[in-house]
């Protein structure tokens, strides 16, 4: 038997490495942006087409490369950032493995143009699938431009596994945000299909956050800062009331590098305990600075995982810092005691007579007179045919629903009534969710638009990422009763909304829909209008603590009992508890 072990061809080994480093267009964007940062760039431009599938281009004004370096950078394990093994213990740069460009070039058609400031001309290198096509002098500005075309053109199986352009763009935006957030001093220009998505000027951290996430975040952020001999912590956390339904706004950075660390994430999340719902996630943008010798970042090809030598101590410091920041926010006075120029009034003249303020009263006001309020209305008509009785209807006798009486409200939360065979306790908020959900679906099925025109159209501004999603959601929004048109960059105008949606709830409802899409994506697309109806129902339902009038309570019970699934909310929570009379009798007998 002959020898069977042999060295892999360079093109094959490069594609294997590419499988670890370049998993999708976003991976290539990440590596190219990090190389630009390491080159000392102060201005970086990113252009993509077809969500990076057909073209990715990153241009920077960094140090540039010599003719030799422009060719050597495509070799595996070629890097300017590591010279000795001890350098691995003190890494301060981003792309130190020397695999990125070689991996990208093995699965794409790549052109690099680069020039150092001191060189009269630059160098152009063209590589297709690891094969060097050409290397020629070229006129180019100082810095480097890397253009990647037709990613995975020579690996069709990998290309077929790529997702839709909307989803791949989402991944690219995530990588872009990670780089832009940790380098607010660098200006970024991001083009998608020749349209500007982001134009970020050099700024401070908070301004960079606002530029990326929207002006609303100016009021949503709480600063976090703590300095010890072990670690310096800085950044921002989101106020508890703005916790999200997904992990999308959770960022850790260590020594200028984005990292994922479930252990430290636990430190932050537990600091928010009892302040946010169990199914919500706090937003945070936290920066850690530690001695590079105390961490190991060479444990994963994407360099997003880090080992800390003293993780327990950092956990404790981080947890305490977040709790302290939340405490300061909660205890801070509502007034700003810093001197405002507008309130810096001159003193009164010495002889000026000071009059006591006059107080006017309404002599007809009676504090004991009952105030009337608008009655809550259920606008939609219940379905005609009765549904098939199931096990939960042991108590509910449909023939009895029209003749019931004595519905009472308990703790402004529960409705209690008796029917033919027992007592039923209804959660008013969850029951109303089920009612509204079925009404929305029934109207959509019957091609009825449950919509109301706005007297004054409302403007909604979202992030560039969310703007792309809004365009995809527009058809579903239209079915749900919204009329939304695009208005300029990342801005939309809402002309109509579903019935009973308050103007103040337009932005929160749209944000909830966007969050749901980002969390579920494919599942959201499959559920379509039912998912939109579910979110609208939850937002529009009467809330716990809201007092209902007798007629409102009767309407609630009447409409619930005619629902196709009255005992559950759209997401499976129970709307009612039924207690048959024979069970009541049995319980009292057991006590005698």
PyMOL commands that set and color helices and strands:
alter all, ss='L'
color gray80, all
select helices_A, chain A and resi 10-21+25-38+50-52+67-72+85-89+100-106+156-160+165-182+205-213+215-219+240-242+262-271+292-294+311-331+341-343+391-394+398-403+428-445+464-480+503-520+522-527+529-540+550-561+581-591
alter helices_A, ss='H'
color red, helices_A
select strands_A, chain A and resi 43-49+55-60+109-115+122-128+131-138+143-149+187-192+195-200+221-227+232-238+250-254+257-259+284-289+295-296+307-308+408-410+414-418+422-427+451-461+483-486+491-498+576-580
alter strands_A, ss='S'
color yellow, strands_A
deselect
rebuild
show_as cartoon
